[in-house]
């Protein structure tokens, strides 16, 4: 599931022509979190729910 969230977030970023900094700003999280999640290929905990709610908007 968390791998799917990473893929959906990346797809959202590309569709809206956003940089990682812009996406992090929209999510109101530090930019390093995005890089960390991509590297480990997963999001866990409260951030997974937060991203899921963000993508549903």
C-alpha distance matrix in Angstrom:
0.0 3.8 5.4 5.1 6.5 8.9 10.0 10.6 12.4 14.4 15.3 16.5 18.5 20.1 21.0 22.7 24.3 23.2 23.6 21.2 23.9 24.0 20.3 20.4 23.5 21.9 19.0 21.8 20.3 22.0 21.5 20.9 17.5 16.3 17.9 16.6 12.9 13.7 15.7 13.4 10.4 8.2 8.7 9.5 11.9 13.7 12.7 9.1 11.0 13.7 11.9 10.4 14.1 15.5 13.9 15.0 18.5
3.8 0.0 3.8 5.3 5.0 6.4 8.8 9.8 10.5 12.5 14.2 15.2 16.5 18.6 19.9 21.2 22.4 20.9 20.9 18.2 20.8 21.3 17.6 17.4 20.6 19.5 16.5 19.0 17.1 18.4 17.9 17.2 13.8 12.7 14.3 12.9 9.2 10.4 12.4 10.2 7.5 4.7 5.1 6.8 9.8 11.7 10.1 6.9 9.9 11.9 10.0 9.7 13.4 14.2 13.1 15.1 18.2
5.4 3.8 0.0 3.8 5.4 5.1 6.4 8.7 9.9 10.7 12.4 14.3 15.4 16.7 18.4 20.2 21.0 19.9 19.8 17.4 20.5 21.1 17.6 17.9 21.3 20.3 17.8 20.5 18.6 19.4 18.2 17.4 14.6 12.7 13.5 12.7 9.1 8.8 10.9 9.3 5.6 5.1 7.4 10.0 13.4 15.2 13.1 10.2 13.2 14.7 12.1 12.0 15.8 15.9 14.2 16.5 19.5
5.1 5.3 3.8 0.0 3.8 5.4 5.1 6.1 8.5 9.8 10.4 12.2 14.1 15.3 16.3 18.3 19.7 19.0 19.6 17.7 20.8 20.8 17.1 18.0 21.2 19.5 17.3 20.5 19.2 20.6 19.4 19.3 16.4 14.1 15.6 15.4 11.7 11.2 13.9 12.8 9.1 8.3 9.5 11.9 14.6 15.8 13.7 10.4 12.6 14.1 11.1 10.1 13.8 14.1 11.7 13.6 16.8
6.5 5.0 5.4 3.8 0.0 3.8 5.4 5.0 6.0 8.5 9.7 10.3 12.1 14.2 15.1 16.4 18.0 16.8 17.3 15.2 17.9 17.8 14.0 14.7 17.7 16.0 13.5 16.7 15.6 17.3 16.4 16.6 13.6 11.4 13.7 13.6 9.9 10.2 13.4 12.5 9.3 7.6 7.4 10.0 12.4 12.9 10.4 7.5 9.7 10.6 7.4 7.1 10.8 10.7 8.8 11.3 14.2
8.9 6.4 5.1 5.4 3.8 0.0 3.8 5.5 5.1 6.1 8.6 9.8 10.5 12.3 14.2 15.5 16.2 14.8 14.8 12.5 15.6 16.0 12.5 13.2 16.6 15.5 13.4 16.4 14.8 15.7 14.1 14.1 11.5 8.8 10.4 10.8 7.3 6.7 10.1 10.1 6.9 6.5 7.3 10.8 13.8 14.5 11.4 9.4 12.3 12.5 9.1 10.1 13.5 12.5 10.9 14.0 16.3
10.0 8.8 6.4 5.1 5.4 3.8 0.0 3.8 5.4 5.1 6.1 8.6 9.8 10.6 12.2 14.3 15.1 14.6 15.2 13.7 17.2 17.1 13.8 15.3 18.5 17.1 15.6 19.0 17.8 18.7 16.7 17.0 14.9 11.8 13.0 13.9 10.7 9.0 12.3 12.6 9.1 9.6 11.0 14.3 17.2 17.8 14.9 12.5 14.9 15.2 11.5 11.7 15.0 13.9 11.3 14.2 16.6
10.6 9.8 8.7 6.1 5.0 5.5 3.8 0.0 3.8 5.4 5.0 6.1 8.6 9.9 10.4 12.3 14.0 13.6 14.9 13.9 16.9 16.1 12.6 14.5 17.2 15.1 13.8 17.5 17.0 18.6 17.0 18.0 15.7 12.6 14.7 15.9 12.6 11.6 15.2 15.5 12.1 11.7 11.9 14.8 17.1 17.0 14.1 11.8 13.3 13.2 9.5 9.2 12.0 10.8 7.8 10.5 12.9
12.4 10.5 9.9 8.5 6.0 5.1 5.4 3.8 0.0 3.8 5.4 5.0 6.1 8.7 9.9 10.7 12.1 10.8 11.8 10.3 13.2 12.5 9.0 10.7 13.5 11.8 10.5 14.1 13.5 15.0 13.3 14.7 12.6 9.4 11.9 13.5 10.6 10.0 13.8 14.5 11.7 11.3 10.9 14.1 16.2 15.7 12.3 10.9 12.7 11.7 7.9 9.1 11.5 9.3 7.4 11.0 12.5
14.4 12.5 10.7 9.8 8.5 6.1 5.1 5.4 3.8 0.0 3.8 5.4 5.0 6.2 8.6 10.0 10.4 9.6 10.2 9.3 12.8 12.5 9.6 11.8 14.7 13.6 13.0 16.2 15.4 16.1 13.6 14.7 13.4 9.7 11.2 13.4 11.0 9.1 12.7 14.2 11.5 12.3 12.9 16.4 19.0 18.9 15.4 14.1 16.3 15.3 11.6 12.9 15.2 12.9 10.8 14.3 15.6
15.3 14.2 12.4 10.4 9.7 8.6 6.1 5.0 5.4 3.8 0.0 3.8 5.4 5.2 6.1 8.6 9.8 10.3 12.0 12.1 15.3 14.2 11.5 14.3 16.7 14.9 14.8 18.3 18.1 19.3 16.9 18.4 17.0 13.4 15.0 17.1 14.6 12.7 16.2 17.5 14.5 15.0 15.6 18.9 21.3 21.0 17.7 16.0 17.6 16.8 13.0 13.4 15.5 13.2 10.4 13.3 14.6
16.5 15.2 14.3 12.2 10.3 9.8 8.6 6.1 5.0 5.4 3.8 0.0 3.8 5.5 5.2 6.2 8.4 8.4 10.8 11.1 13.7 11.8 9.1 12.2 14.0 11.7 12.0 15.6 16.1 17.7 15.7 17.9 16.4 13.1 15.4 17.7 15.3 14.1 17.8 19.1 16.3 16.2 15.9 18.9 20.7 19.8 16.5 15.3 16.3 14.8 11.2 11.9 13.2 10.4 7.9 10.9 11.5
18.5 16.5 15.4 14.1 12.1 10.5 9.8 8.6 6.1 5.0 5.4 3.8 0.0 3.8 5.6 5.4 6.0 5.1 7.1 7.7 10.5 8.9 6.7 10.1 12.0 10.6 11.4 14.5 14.7 15.6 13.2 15.5 14.7 11.3 13.2 16.0 14.3 12.9 16.4 18.3 16.1 16.4 16.2 19.5 21.5 20.6 17.0 16.5 17.9 16.0 12.6 14.2 15.4 12.2 10.6 14.0 14.1
20.1 18.6 16.7 15.3 14.2 12.3 10.6 9.9 8.7 6.2 5.2 5.5 3.8 0.0 3.8 5.4 4.9 6.3 8.4 10.0 12.9 11.6 10.1 13.6 15.3 14.1 15.1 18.2 18.3 18.9 16.1 18.1 17.7 14.1 15.2 18.3 16.6 14.5 17.7 19.9 17.5 18.5 18.9 22.4 24.6 24.0 20.4 19.5 21.1 19.5 15.9 17.1 18.5 15.5 13.4 16.4 16.6
21.0 19.9 18.4 16.3 15.1 14.2 12.2 10.4 9.9 8.6 6.1 5.2 5.6 3.8 0.0 3.8 5.6 7.9 11.0 12.8 15.3 13.1 11.6 15.3 16.5 14.5 15.9 19.2 19.9 21.1 18.7 21.0 20.3 16.8 18.5 21.3 19.3 17.5 20.9 22.8 20.1 20.6 20.7 24.0 25.9 24.9 21.6 20.5 21.4 19.8 16.4 16.9 17.9 14.9 12.5 14.9 14.7
22.7 21.2 20.2 18.3 16.4 15.5 14.3 12.3 10.7 10.0 8.6 6.2 5.4 5.4 3.8 0.0 3.8 5.5 9.2 11.4 13.0 10.2 9.4 13.2 13.7 11.7 13.8 16.8 18.0 19.2 17.0 19.9 19.5 16.2 18.2 21.2 19.7 18.3 21.7 23.7 21.4 21.6 21.2 24.3 25.9 24.4 21.0 20.6 21.3 19.1 16.0 17.1 17.4 14.0 12.4 14.9 13.9
24.3 22.4 21.0 19.7 18.0 16.2 15.1 14.0 12.1 10.4 9.8 8.4 6.0 4.9 5.6 3.8 0.0 3.8 6.8 9.9 11.6 9.4 9.6 13.2 13.9 12.9 15.1 17.7 18.4 18.9 16.2 18.9 19.1 15.8 17.1 20.5 19.5 17.7 20.8 23.3 21.3 22.1 22.0 25.4 27.2 26.1 22.5 22.3 23.5 21.2 18.0 19.6 20.3 16.7 15.4 18.3 17.4
23.2 20.9 19.9 19.0 16.8 14.8 14.6 13.6 10.8 9.6 10.3 8.4 5.1 6.3 7.9 5.5 3.8 0.0 3.8 6.5 7.9 5.8 6.1 9.6 10.3 9.9 12.0 14.2 14.8 15.2 12.5 15.5 15.8 12.8 14.3 17.7 17.0 15.7 18.7 21.2 19.7 20.2 19.7 22.9 24.6 23.4 19.7 20.0 21.3 18.8 15.8 18.1 18.6 15.0 14.3 17.6 16.6
23.6 20.9 19.8 19.6 17.3 14.8 15.2 14.9 11.8 10.2 12.0 10.8 7.1 8.4 11.0 9.2 6.8 3.8 0.0 3.8 5.3 5.2 6.2 8.6 9.8 10.7 12.4 13.9 13.8 13.2 10.0 12.7 13.8 10.9 11.8 15.4 15.4 14.0 16.6 19.4 18.5 19.3 19.0 22.3 24.2 23.2 19.4 20.1 21.9 19.4 16.6 19.3 20.2 16.7 16.4 19.9 19.3
21.2 18.2 17.4 17.7 15.2 12.5 13.7 13.9 10.3 9.3 12.1 11.1 7.7 10.0 12.8 11.4 9.9 6.5 3.8 0.0 3.8 5.5 5.0 6.0 8.5 9.8 10.3 11.8 10.8 9.9 6.6 9.1 10.0 7.2 8.3 11.8 12.0 11.0 13.6 16.2 15.6 16.2 15.8 19.0 20.8 20.0 16.3 17.2 19.3 16.9 14.3 17.3 18.5 15.3 15.4 19.1 18.8
23.9 20.8 20.5 20.8 17.9 15.6 17.2 16.9 13.2 12.8 15.3 13.7 10.5 12.9 15.3 13.0 11.6 7.9 5.3 3.8 0.0 3.8 5.5 5.1 6.2 8.7 9.9 10.1 9.6 8.4 5.7 9.1 10.6 9.0 10.3 13.5 14.2 14.0 16.2 18.7 18.5 18.7 17.8 20.5 21.9 20.6 17.0 18.7 20.5 17.5 15.6 18.9 19.5 16.1 17.0 20.5 19.7
24.0 21.3 21.1 20.8 17.8 16.0 17.1 16.1 12.5 12.5 14.2 11.8 8.9 11.6 13.1 10.2 9.4 5.8 5.2 5.5 3.8 0.0 3.8 5.4 5.0 6.3 8.7 9.6 10.4 10.5 8.6 12.3 13.0 11.1 13.1 16.1 16.1 15.9 18.7 20.9 20.2 20.1 18.8 21.5 22.6 20.9 17.4 18.8 20.0 16.8 14.8 17.8 17.9 14.2 15.0 18.3 17.0
20.3 17.6 17.6 17.1 14.0 12.5 13.8 12.6 9.0 9.6 11.5 9.1 6.7 10.1 11.6 9.4 9.6 6.1 6.2 5.0 5.5 3.8 0.0 3.8 5.3 5.1 6.2 8.4 8.8 9.8 8.1 11.4 11.0 8.7 11.4 14.1 13.4 13.4 16.5 18.4 17.2 16.8 15.4 18.2 19.4 17.8 14.2 15.2 16.5 13.5 11.2 14.2 14.5 11.0 11.6 15.1 14.3
20.4 17.4 17.9 18.0 14.7 13.2 15.3 14.5 10.7 11.8 14.3 12.2 10.1 13.6 15.3 13.2 13.2 9.6 8.6 6.0 5.1 5.4 3.8 0.0 3.8 5.4 5.0 5.8 5.3 6.1 5.1 8.6 8.3 7.2 10.1 12.2 12.1 13.0 15.7 17.2 16.8 16.0 14.2 16.6 17.4 15.8 12.3 14.2 15.6 12.5 10.9 14.4 14.8 11.6 13.1 16.5 15.9
23.5 20.6 21.3 21.2 17.7 16.6 18.5 17.2 13.5 14.7 16.7 14.0 12.0 15.3 16.5 13.7 13.9 10.3 9.8 8.5 6.2 5.0 5.3 3.8 0.0 3.8 5.4 4.8 6.5 7.7 7.8 11.5 11.5 10.9 13.7 15.8 15.8 16.7 19.4 21.0 20.5 19.6 17.5 19.5 19.8 17.7 14.5 16.7 17.4 13.9 12.9 16.3 15.7 12.4 14.4 17.4 15.9
21.9 19.5 20.3 19.5 16.0 15.5 17.1 15.1 11.8 13.6 14.9 11.7 10.6 14.1 14.5 11.7 12.9 9.9 10.7 9.8 8.7 6.3 5.1 5.4 3.8 0.0 3.8 5.4 8.0 10.4 10.4 13.9 13.1 12.0 15.2 17.2 16.3 17.2 20.4 21.6 20.5 19.3 17.1 19.0 19.2 16.8 13.8 15.3 15.5 12.0 10.8 13.7 12.7 9.2 11.2 13.9 12.1
19.0 16.5 17.8 17.3 13.5 13.4 15.6 13.8 10.5 13.0 14.8 12.0 11.4 15.1 15.9 13.8 15.1 12.0 12.4 10.3 9.9 8.7 6.2 5.0 5.4 3.8 0.0 3.8 5.5 8.7 9.4 12.3 10.6 10.0 13.6 14.9 13.7 15.2 18.3 19.0 18.0 16.3 13.7 15.4 15.5 13.0 10.0 11.8 12.1 8.6 7.7 11.0 10.4 7.4 10.0 12.8 11.9
21.8 19.0 20.5 20.5 16.7 16.4 19.0 17.5 14.1 16.2 18.3 15.6 14.5 18.2 19.2 16.8 17.7 14.2 13.9 11.8 10.1 9.6 8.4 5.8 4.8 5.4 3.8 0.0 3.8 7.0 9.0 11.8 10.7 11.2 14.5 15.5 15.2 17.1 19.7 20.4 20.1 18.3 15.5 16.7 16.3 13.7 11.1 13.8 14.1 10.4 10.7 14.1 13.2 10.7 13.6 16.1 14.9
20.3 17.1 18.6 19.2 15.6 14.8 17.8 17.0 13.5 15.4 18.1 16.1 14.7 18.3 19.9 18.0 18.4 14.8 13.8 10.8 9.6 10.4 8.8 5.3 6.5 8.0 5.5 3.8 0.0 3.8 6.4 8.5 7.1 8.4 11.5 12.1 12.1 14.4 16.5 17.2 17.3 15.7 13.0 14.3 14.3 12.3 9.4 12.4 13.6 10.4 10.5 14.2 14.2 12.1 14.6 17.5 17.1
22.0 18.4 19.4 20.6 17.3 15.7 18.7 18.6 15.0 16.1 19.3 17.7 15.6 18.9 21.1 19.2 18.9 15.2 13.2 9.9 8.4 10.5 9.8 6.1 7.7 10.4 8.7 7.0 3.8 0.0 3.8 5.4 5.7 7.7 9.7 10.4 11.6 13.6 15.1 16.3 17.1 16.1 14.0 15.6 16.0 14.8 11.8 14.8 16.6 13.8 13.4 17.2 17.7 15.5 17.6 20.7 20.4
21.5 17.9 18.2 19.4 16.4 14.1 16.7 17.0 13.3 13.6 16.9 15.7 13.2 16.1 18.7 17.0 16.2 12.5 10.0 6.6 5.7 8.6 8.1 5.1 7.8 10.4 9.4 9.0 6.4 3.8 0.0 3.8 5.4 5.6 7.0 9.0 10.3 11.4 13.0 14.9 15.5 15.3 14.0 16.3 17.6 16.7 13.3 15.5 17.8 15.2 13.8 17.5 18.5 15.9 17.2 20.8 20.6
20.9 17.2 17.4 19.3 16.6 14.1 17.0 18.0 14.7 14.7 18.4 17.9 15.5 18.1 21.0 19.9 18.9 15.5 12.7 9.1 9.1 12.3 11.4 8.6 11.5 13.9 12.3 11.8 8.5 5.4 3.8 0.0 3.8 5.4 5.2 6.1 8.6 9.9 10.5 12.3 13.8 13.8 12.9 15.1 16.7 16.6 13.4 15.5 18.3 16.3 15.1 18.7 20.2 18.1 19.2 22.8 23.1
17.5 13.8 14.6 16.4 13.6 11.5 14.9 15.7 12.6 13.4 17.0 16.4 14.7 17.7 20.3 19.5 19.1 15.8 13.8 10.0 10.6 13.0 11.0 8.3 11.5 13.1 10.6 10.7 7.1 5.7 5.4 3.8 0.0 3.8 5.5 5.0 6.1 8.5 9.8 10.6 11.6 10.7 9.3 11.4 13.0 13.0 9.8 11.8 14.7 13.0 11.9 15.4 17.0 15.4 16.6 20.0 20.7
16.3 12.7 12.7 14.1 11.4 8.8 11.8 12.6 9.4 9.7 13.4 13.1 11.3 14.1 16.8 16.2 15.8 12.8 10.9 7.2 9.0 11.1 8.7 7.2 10.9 12.0 10.0 11.2 8.4 7.7 5.6 5.4 3.8 0.0 3.8 5.4 5.2 6.2 8.6 10.1 10.1 9.9 9.2 12.3 14.4 14.4 10.8 11.8 14.7 13.1 10.9 14.2 16.2 14.1 14.6 18.2 19.0
17.9 14.3 13.5 15.6 13.7 10.4 13.0 14.7 11.9 11.2 15.0 15.4 13.2 15.2 18.5 18.2 17.1 14.3 11.8 8.3 10.3 13.1 11.4 10.1 13.7 15.2 13.6 14.5 11.5 9.7 7.0 5.2 5.5 3.8 0.0 3.8 5.5 5.1 6.1 8.7 9.6 10.6 11.0 14.1 16.7 17.3 13.8 14.7 18.0 16.7 14.5 17.5 19.8 17.8 17.9 21.6 22.6
16.6 12.9 12.7 15.4 13.6 10.8 13.9 15.9 13.5 13.4 17.1 17.7 16.0 18.3 21.3 21.2 20.5 17.7 15.4 11.8 13.5 16.1 14.1 12.2 15.8 17.2 14.9 15.5 12.1 10.4 9.0 6.1 5.0 5.4 3.8 0.0 3.8 5.5 5.1 6.2 8.2 8.6 9.0 11.6 14.2 15.4 12.5 13.4 16.9 16.1 14.5 17.4 19.9 18.5 18.9 22.3 23.7
12.9 9.2 9.1 11.7 9.9 7.3 10.7 12.6 10.6 11.0 14.6 15.3 14.3 16.6 19.3 19.7 19.5 17.0 15.4 12.0 14.2 16.1 13.4 12.1 15.8 16.3 13.7 15.2 12.1 11.6 10.3 8.6 6.1 5.2 5.5 3.8 0.0 3.8 5.5 5.3 5.5 5.3 5.8 9.0 12.0 13.3 10.3 10.3 14.0 13.7 11.6 14.1 17.0 15.9 15.9 19.2 20.9
13.7 10.4 8.8 11.2 10.2 6.7 9.0 11.6 10.0 9.1 12.7 14.1 12.9 14.5 17.5 18.3 17.7 15.7 14.0 11.0 14.0 15.9 13.4 13.0 16.7 17.2 15.2 17.1 14.4 13.6 11.4 9.9 8.5 6.2 5.1 5.5 3.8 0.0 3.8 5.6 4.8 6.8 8.6 12.1 15.4 16.7 13.5 13.0 16.5 16.2 13.5 15.7 18.7 17.2 16.5 20.0 21.7
15.7 12.4 10.9 13.9 13.4 10.1 12.3 15.2 13.8 12.7 16.2 17.8 16.4 17.7 20.9 21.7 20.8 18.7 16.6 13.6 16.2 18.7 16.5 15.7 19.4 20.4 18.3 19.7 16.5 15.1 13.0 10.5 9.8 8.6 6.1 5.1 5.5 3.8 0.0 3.8 5.4 8.1 10.4 13.4 16.7 18.5 15.7 15.4 19.1 19.0 16.7 18.9 22.0 20.7 20.2 23.6 25.4
13.4 10.2 9.3 12.8 12.5 10.1 12.6 15.5 14.5 14.2 17.5 19.1 18.3 19.9 22.8 23.7 23.3 21.2 19.4 16.2 18.7 20.9 18.4 17.2 21.0 21.6 19.0 20.4 17.2 16.3 14.9 12.3 10.6 10.1 8.7 6.2 5.3 5.6 3.8 0.0 3.8 5.6 8.3 10.7 14.2 16.6 14.3 13.7 17.5 18.0 16.1 17.9 21.2 20.6 20.1 23.2 25.4
10.4 7.5 5.6 9.1 9.3 6.9 9.1 12.1 11.7 11.5 14.5 16.3 16.1 17.5 20.1 21.4 21.3 19.7 18.5 15.6 18.5 20.2 17.2 16.8 20.5 20.5 18.0 20.1 17.3 17.1 15.5 13.8 11.6 10.1 9.6 8.2 5.5 4.8 5.4 3.8 0.0 3.8 7.3 10.3 14.0 16.1 13.6 12.2 15.8 16.6 14.2 15.5 19.0 18.5 17.4 20.4 22.9
8.2 4.7 5.1 8.3 7.6 6.5 9.6 11.7 11.3 12.3 15.0 16.2 16.4 18.5 20.6 21.6 22.1 20.2 19.3 16.2 18.7 20.1 16.8 16.0 19.6 19.3 16.3 18.3 15.7 16.1 15.3 13.8 10.7 9.9 10.6 8.6 5.3 6.8 8.1 5.6 3.8 0.0 3.8 6.6 10.3 12.6 10.4 8.7 12.4 13.5 11.6 12.8 16.2 16.2 15.6 18.3 20.9
8.7 5.1 7.4 9.5 7.4 7.3 11.0 11.9 10.9 12.9 15.6 15.9 16.2 18.9 20.7 21.2 22.0 19.7 19.0 15.8 17.8 18.8 15.4 14.2 17.5 17.1 13.7 15.5 13.0 14.0 14.0 12.9 9.3 9.2 11.0 9.0 5.8 8.6 10.4 8.3 7.3 3.8 0.0 3.8 7.1 8.9 6.6 5.4 9.2 10.1 8.8 10.4 13.5 13.7 13.8 16.4 18.7
9.5 6.8 10.0 11.9 10.0 10.8 14.3 14.8 14.1 16.4 18.9 18.9 19.5 22.4 24.0 24.3 25.4 22.9 22.3 19.0 20.5 21.5 18.2 16.6 19.5 19.0 15.4 16.7 14.3 15.6 16.3 15.1 11.4 12.3 14.1 11.6 9.0 12.1 13.4 10.7 10.3 6.6 3.8 0.0 3.8 6.7 6.2 5.2 8.3 10.1 10.1 11.2 13.9 14.9 15.6 17.5 19.9
11.9 9.8 13.4 14.6 12.4 13.8 17.2 17.1 16.2 19.0 21.3 20.7 21.5 24.6 25.9 25.9 27.2 24.6 24.2 20.8 21.9 22.6 19.4 17.4 19.8 19.2 15.5 16.3 14.3 16.0 17.6 16.7 13.0 14.4 16.7 14.2 12.0 15.4 16.7 14.2 14.0 10.3 7.1 3.8 0.0 3.8 5.5 5.7 7.1 9.0 10.5 11.4 13.2 14.8 16.2 17.6 19.7
13.7 11.7 15.2 15.8 12.9 14.5 17.8 17.0 15.7 18.9 21.0 19.8 20.6 24.0 24.9 24.4 26.1 23.4 23.2 20.0 20.6 20.9 17.8 15.8 17.7 16.8 13.0 13.7 12.3 14.8 16.7 16.6 13.0 14.4 17.3 15.4 13.3 16.7 18.5 16.6 16.1 12.6 8.9 6.7 3.8 0.0 3.8 5.4 5.3 6.2 8.7 9.9 10.8 12.4 14.4 15.6 17.2
12.7 10.1 13.1 13.7 10.4 11.4 14.9 14.1 12.3 15.4 17.7 16.5 17.0 20.4 21.6 21.0 22.5 19.7 19.4 16.3 17.0 17.4 14.2 12.3 14.5 13.8 10.0 11.1 9.4 11.8 13.3 13.4 9.8 10.8 13.8 12.5 10.3 13.5 15.7 14.3 13.6 10.4 6.6 6.2 5.5 3.8 0.0 3.8 5.4 4.8 6.0 8.4 9.7 10.2 12.1 14.1 15.6
9.1 6.9 10.2 10.4 7.5 9.4 12.5 11.8 10.9 14.1 16.0 15.3 16.5 19.5 20.5 20.6 22.3 20.0 20.1 17.2 18.7 18.8 15.2 14.2 16.7 15.3 11.8 13.8 12.4 14.8 15.5 15.5 11.8 11.8 14.7 13.4 10.3 13.0 15.4 13.7 12.2 8.7 5.4 5.2 5.7 5.4 3.8 0.0 3.8 5.4 5.3 6.1 8.7 9.9 10.7 12.4 14.7
11.0 9.9 13.2 12.6 9.7 12.3 14.9 13.3 12.7 16.3 17.6 16.3 17.9 21.1 21.4 21.3 23.5 21.3 21.9 19.3 20.5 20.0 16.5 15.6 17.4 15.5 12.1 14.1 13.6 16.6 17.8 18.3 14.7 14.7 18.0 16.9 14.0 16.5 19.1 17.5 15.8 12.4 9.2 8.3 7.1 5.3 5.4 3.8 0.0 3.8 5.5 5.0 6.2 8.6 10.0 10.7 12.8
13.7 11.9 14.7 14.1 10.6 12.5 15.2 13.2 11.7 15.3 16.8 14.8 16.0 19.5 19.8 19.1 21.2 18.8 19.4 16.9 17.5 16.8 13.5 12.5 13.9 12.0 8.6 10.4 10.4 13.8 15.2 16.3 13.0 13.1 16.7 16.1 13.7 16.2 19.0 18.0 16.6 13.5 10.1 10.1 9.0 6.2 4.8 5.4 3.8 0.0 3.8 5.5 5.2 6.2 8.8 10.1 11.2
11.9 10.0 12.1 11.1 7.4 9.1 11.5 9.5 7.9 11.6 13.0 11.2 12.6 15.9 16.4 16.0 18.0 15.8 16.6 14.3 15.6 14.8 11.2 10.9 12.9 10.8 7.7 10.7 10.5 13.4 13.8 15.1 11.9 10.9 14.5 14.5 11.6 13.5 16.7 16.1 14.2 11.6 8.8 10.1 10.5 8.7 6.0 5.3 5.5 3.8 0.0 3.8 5.4 4.9 6.1 8.6 10.1
10.4 9.7 12.0 10.1 7.1 10.1 11.7 9.2 9.1 12.9 13.4 11.9 14.2 17.1 16.9 17.1 19.6 18.1 19.3 17.3 18.9 17.8 14.2 14.4 16.3 13.7 11.0 14.1 14.2 17.2 17.5 18.7 15.4 14.2 17.5 17.4 14.1 15.7 18.9 17.9 15.5 12.8 10.4 11.2 11.4 9.9 8.4 6.1 5.0 5.5 3.8 0.0 3.8 5.4 5.3 6.3 9.0
14.1 13.4 15.8 13.8 10.8 13.5 15.0 12.0 11.5 15.2 15.5 13.2 15.4 18.5 17.9 17.4 20.3 18.6 20.2 18.5 19.5 17.9 14.5 14.8 15.7 12.7 10.4 13.2 14.2 17.7 18.5 20.2 17.0 16.2 19.8 19.9 17.0 18.7 22.0 21.2 19.0 16.2 13.5 13.9 13.2 10.8 9.7 8.7 6.2 5.2 5.4 3.8 0.0 3.8 5.5 5.2 6.7
15.5 14.2 15.9 14.1 10.7 12.5 13.9 10.8 9.3 12.9 13.2 10.4 12.2 15.5 14.9 14.0 16.7 15.0 16.7 15.3 16.1 14.2 11.0 11.6 12.4 9.2 7.4 10.7 12.1 15.5 15.9 18.1 15.4 14.1 17.8 18.5 15.9 17.2 20.7 20.6 18.5 16.2 13.7 14.9 14.8 12.4 10.2 9.9 8.6 6.2 4.9 5.4 3.8 0.0 3.8 5.5 5.5
13.9 13.1 14.2 11.7 8.8 10.9 11.3 7.8 7.4 10.8 10.4 7.9 10.6 13.4 12.5 12.4 15.4 14.3 16.4 15.4 17.0 15.0 11.6 13.1 14.4 11.2 10.0 13.6 14.6 17.6 17.2 19.2 16.6 14.6 17.9 18.9 15.9 16.5 20.2 20.1 17.4 15.6 13.8 15.6 16.2 14.4 12.1 10.7 10.0 8.8 6.1 5.3 5.5 3.8 0.0 3.8 5.5
15.0 15.1 16.5 13.6 11.3 14.0 14.2 10.5 11.0 14.3 13.3 10.9 14.0 16.4 14.9 14.9 18.3 17.6 19.9 19.1 20.5 18.3 15.1 16.5 17.4 13.9 12.8 16.1 17.5 20.7 20.8 22.8 20.0 18.2 21.6 22.3 19.2 20.0 23.6 23.2 20.4 18.3 16.4 17.5 17.6 15.6 14.1 12.4 10.7 10.1 8.6 6.3 5.2 5.5 3.8 0.0 3.8
18.5 18.2 19.5 16.8 14.2 16.3 16.6 12.9 12.5 15.6 14.6 11.5 14.1 16.6 14.7 13.9 17.4 16.6 19.3 18.8 19.7 17.0 14.3 15.9 15.9 12.1 11.9 14.9 17.1 20.4 20.6 23.1 20.7 19.0 22.6 23.7 20.9 21.7 25.4 25.4 22.9 20.9 18.7 19.9 19.7 17.2 15.6 14.7 12.8 11.2 10.1 9.0 6.7 5.5 5.5 3.8 0.0
